[in-house]
């Protein structure tokens, strides 16, 4: 009886497995339907700006764009897929997990679909302007041919791998500058970066300054200097830790950063006198934005920094961290660590004359018209290893803290996050740290003669607002 049941089960399985194959449609009039990543019917795939490749390690493909191929018919069809110019194309396809330029007679069952992934690596064009990279995907189904246009904007780049700059050098905006690993400006050399220049860097890459750095952006958006990770696609626009950051070493001097955006690194700017000598690495940074760091915005160790009209936000740790003393003057800045995609355990601003309660050094602090804010109860912390080392000028700042002793010299304190009334902190993509007319920072600043405009190049009237933006 047991053997009889086994025979019945085996026979049933054979019957099921011998199900007739689906009929394949051979009509001339077969149309496939195509949808993009947004699930919308499309006739083209558009890529954001992609860096042109260079032989060797710099041939970096774009992100993958996904094309959904749908057979709307009740019966199966066979289709052949290829690039229109496979022998000279910057594009390549992934079909059924295989990297290829073409694939023939692919079976697509009735009312079923498949995905084709597309990537592009433009070739160098030897031009300073963006250029179009065109091709198309050709689908031949029976005797019907359909095309999906492929469009990308390419930009040539100048590539620097483990480069040491030993003489005065200028980077202009004719090409994107791509940093791979550590690029160093040697002692005695100056790197000048002209307005409108874009600097991309691969993961783990740093710009290290032993000599001098002059970043000379201008006020219009197109003329600002940009530092970012290697990816230019929208998805990567707010992702931190894509590259290392800018490091100023012990003997670095005469550094200027103006009208610059630094984003998506580990620590945006590190100014470190690691040898703790009597020479202070110095930096003047103005009219700039530092955002989306996996560690800190500006980290200073026994250094000298002056800055105004700076916006810093969305860093996992401090926006401004000062250790082991030094000289720091900050005017009309917005330090706003409103967390968008992580939980913080540190304040927005931290100042100390020591390092882990040792190595105490003199510290001079001159803060005027700054917003120090975030959703934590206390966003401003000082650690005084030796109180005698401190010289503080602290005036007309708006501070998120419960320390009411700071309410002197025009300073405003609050523990109510909405008192500052930023224009938009609902989303990272649309964040706006200008202040509304209800803000406690409106017209509460003190006039500073050398700051005539705000971060958006708007004139500051007699009644200064606190922060980087004038209402």
N, C-alpha and C positions, 0 to 999 in steps of 0.2 A: 504494500500500500504506500509506504514511504517513497519507494522508487517511482511509483506511478505519479505521485504528486510532483516530484522533481521534474519528470518528463513534461507534465502539463505546464509548469512554470517556465521551463526552458522553451517550449513550443510557443507560449504566449509572447515571450520576449523576442523571439524571432519574428513573429508577426508584426510586432510594434516597430522593430528595427527595419523592416522591409517596407516601410511607408514610402509611397512613390515620391520621387523628387518633384519639387515645385516647378511648374511650367515656366519656361523662360519666354518673355515677350520678344518677338522679333520684328514688330511693326517699325516702320520708318519714323513714326511720329511719337517719339519717346522723349519727354523732357524731365530732367532732374530738377530738384529745387535745392537752393543753397541758402544757408543761414550763417550769420557771423556769430562772434562771441556773445553778442547781446540777444541772440535768438531772433534776429530780424532778417528777413529775406534780403539778400545782397547780390550785387554783381561785381563787387570789388573788395579787396583787403588793403587797408591803409596802415602803414607803419609810421611811428614817430621818427624823429631824426635818429639815424643810426651812424655810428662811426665807420668810416671806410677802413677796410682791413689792410694789414701790412704782413708780408711774409714772415712766418715764425709765430711767436707766442701771442701776437697782437690780433690774430684773426678771431675776433670775438663775435659770435653770432648774435642776432637780435633775440628778443623773447619770441616764443612760438605763438603765432596767431592760429586760431582753430577755425576751420571751415567745416560745417556740418553738411553732408551730402545726403539728400533724402530722395528715395524712390517713392513717389506718390501713387504708383500703380499697384493694382492688386496682385499682379504677377511679377516674378523676378526679372531683372535685366542684367546684362553684362555691359560694363563700361570700361574704357581705357583712359588712364589719366597720365598727363605729361605736362612739363613746362613747354611753352611755345618755342623758346630758344634754348634748349637744354645744353647745347655745346658752349654757350657763352653767357650763362645766366649767373646773377649774383644770388639767386634764390635756390633753395632746395626743399624737398618735401619729405614728410614722414607719412608713409602709407602702410597701414597694418603694422606699425612699429618699426618699419624698415626705412632707412634714409635712402632716398632715391630721386632720380629726375623723372622717372616714368614707371608705370605699372600697367600691364595689359590684362584685359578680360577679367575684371574684378566682378564677382557675383554679388549683386545687391538684391536681397529678397524683397518681395512685395511689401509695401508700406513699412519698409525698414530704412535704416540710415547708417552712415559710417562717418568717421572723422578723418580729415586730412590736415596735418599740421604743416605750417609754412614758416621758414626762417630765411633771413637775408644777411649776407655779408657783402656790402658794397666794396668795389675795388677803388683804390686811390684815383682821384680825378685830376690832381695837380691844379686845383682851383681853390680860391679862398671863399667862394660862395657855396651855399647849399645846392645840391644837384639832384635831379630826379633819377630814380632807379626803377625802371619799368620792366615788366614781363607779364605773363598771364598763365593760368592753368587751363589746359584744354581737356575737355571731357568729350569723348566720342562714344555715344551710346547708339548701337545699331548704326544708322547712317546720319544721325543727328549730332552736330558739333556745338558745344556750348563753351563759353569762356568766362573765367573769373579774372578780372584785372588785378595785378599786383603793383602797388605803388609805395615807394619809400623815398624819404628825403635823406640823402647821404651828406656827410661832412668829412672833409679830410682832417686828419689830426697829425700833430707832431708827437712822436712817442719818446719817452724818456724812461729807460730801465736802469735802475741802480746808478743813476747819473750823478756825478760830482761836478758842480759848476765852479770853476776856478777863476773865472774872469768876469768882468762886468757884462751882463747879458740882459737883453730886452725880449719879452714875450709880447707880441701884439695880437690883435683879434683876427688875423687872417686865417688862423687855424685853431682848432681846439687843441689844447695841450693835455696830453695823457700821461699820468704818472703811474709807473709800475714799480712796485717795491719802494725803497727810500730814495728820494731825489734830494741831494744835499747842496746847499750853497756854502762853499768853503769860506773860512775866515779871510777877510780882505776883499771878497767879491760882493757885488751887489746885483740882485735880481730885481729888475723893474718889470712890472706887469701893467700894461697899458689898459685904458678903458675898453670895456666891451669884451675882454678876453674871458674865455671859458676854460676852466681847468677841471678835468675829470681824473679820478684816481681809482685804481682797482682795490679790492679788499686787502687790508693790511698795509696799504701804501701811505707814506708820510712825505710831507715837504719839511725838510729839516734845515734850519737857518743857523749857521755859525757866523756868517758875515752879516749882510743887511738885506732886508726885503722891503721893496717899495711897491705897494699895490695901489694904483692910481685910477680907480673907477671914478665915474662922473655921475651926476644926479639922475639923469633919465634912465628908465628901465633898461633900454638897449645898451647903455654905456656902463652899467654896473659890472663889476668883475664877479664871476661865479666860481665857487669851489664846490664840487659835489662828487658823488660816486660815479662809476662808469656807466650806469644805466640811465637812459634819458626817458624811458617810457613812463607813462602816468602812474602806473602801479607803484613804482619805486620812488615817487616824488617825496614821500614822507618817511621812508624806512631808514632807521639809524644804523650805525656801525658798518656802512658800506665802504668806508676807508678810514684811515687813522686820524688825520688832522694835520695842523701846522704846528711845528715844534721850534721854539726859539731857544737856543742853547746858551750856556753860561756867558760867553763873551760876545754874544750878538748885540749889535748897537744900531741906533738910527733907523728903527723899523717903523714903517707907516702903513696902515691899512685904512682906506677910505672908500666909501660907496661900494661896499662889497657884501655879497651874500655867501655865507659859509654854512653848509648844511649836510646832514646825514652822515656824520663821522662818529668816531668814538669820543674824542675830546676836540672841540673846535680849535682852540688855541691853547697851547701849553707854553708858558714863559718860565723857564726853570734855571735858577742859579744853583744847580745841583752840587757844585763844588764849594758853595757857601763862601765865595771869595768877596773881596771888597768892590769888585766890578758888578754893576747891576745890568742885566739884559733889559733893554727898554723897548716899549711899544707905545705908539699913539694910534688909537683906532677910533674912527669917527664915521657917523652916518652909515652904519652897517647892521646887518641882521645875522644872528647866529642861532641855529635852530636844529632840532631833531638829533640830539646826541645821545649815545648809549651810556656815556659817562658824564662829562661836564662841558659847559659852554666855554668859559675861560678858567684855566687853572694856572695860578701863579705861585712861585716858590722863591722868596727872597729876590723880588724883581721890582721893576718900576713901570707902571702902566698909567696912561692918561686916556680917557675916552669920553665921548659925548655923542648924543643921538644914536645910541645903540639899542636895538631890540634883541633880547634873548628869551627863548622859550622852548618848552618841550624837551627837557633834558632829564635823564633818569636820576642824576645826582645834582649837585649845585650848578646853578647858572654861572655864578662867580665864586671861586674858591681861592682864598689867599692863605698861605702858610709861611711860617718862618720869616715874617716881617717883610719890609720893603716900603715902597712909596706908591700910593694909589690915589688918583684923582678922577672922579666920575661925576659928570654933570648931565642932567636931562636924559637919563637912560630909563628904559623900561625892562626890569628884570621880572618877568611874569611866568612863573613855572606852573601854569595850569596844566595838569597832567591829562593827556588825551588818550594814551594807549598803554599806560603802565602805572604802577603804584610807587610813590616816592616815600623814602624814609629820611630824607635830608632836607635842609632848608634851601631856599632859593639863593641866599647869599650867606657865606661863611667867611669870617675874618679871624686870623690868629697870628700872634707874634711868634709862635712856636710850631713844632711838629711833634705830635704825640707827647705834649707837655715837656719837650726838651728843645734845645737849640734856640732859645729865645733870642730874638733880634729886634732892634728898634723898628717900629711900624708907624707910618704916617698916613692917616686916612682923611681925605677931603671929599665928602659926598654932598652934592647939592642937587635938588630938584629931581631926585630919582624915585621911581616907583619900584618897590620891592614887594612882590605879591605872589599869591598862589592860594590853593585851597587848604593848605595846612594851617594850623593854629598859629605857628611861629615860623616866619619865613626869613628872619634875620637873626643870625647867631654870631656872637663873638666869643672867642676863647682867649682869655688873657693869662698867659703863663707868667708874665711879669708886668704888672700894671704900669710900672714906671717907664716902660718902653713905648707907651702909647701916646700919640699926638693925634687928636681927632677934631676935625671940623665937620659937623654933621647938621646940615640946615635944609629946611623946606623939603624934606623927603616924605613920601607917603608909604607907610610900612605896615605890613600885615604882621602884627605882634600883639601880645597882651602885656607888654612891658610899657606901662604908662610913664615910666621915668624918661622915656625918649621924647615925650611931648614938650620939648623945649626948642627954641631957635626956629620956630615955624614948622617943625616936624608934625606930621599927622599920623596917628596910629589907629588901627581898627582890627577887630577879629571877625568882622562880617565880610564875607568874601565879595558880596555884591556892592559894597560901598564904593569900590573903585570904578564900577560901571564901564568895563570894556565894551566895545561895540559888538564883538562876536567872539565868544569862546565855546560855542556849541560844537564846532567841528574843526578838526585840524586843517583840513583843506581850505576852509574859508575863514580861518582865524583872523581877527582884526583887533589889534591892541590899541587902537585909538580910543579916546575916552568920550563918553556921552556928556551932555551938558549937566547931568545930575551928579557927576563924579566929584568925590571929595578932593580930587587933584586939580580941578579946574580953577585957574587963576590964583593958585596958591604958591606959585614958584617965585623965586627971586631972580631979578634980571642978571644975566651973565653977558658982559659986553661982547665977547668973541663968538657967541652963539646967536646968530641972527635968524636962522632958519631951523625948521624941524626936520625929522627924518624923511618926510615927503617933500622937502624943499619949500615948505610953506613958511611965510614970514611969521616970526614970533613978535607979537605986539608988546606993549609996555608991561601988561599983566601976563606973565609967563604961566603956562600950564606946567604942572609937574609931569615928567615922563618924556619919552622920545617924540611924541606927537602933540601938536598944538590942536586944540579943539576947533 
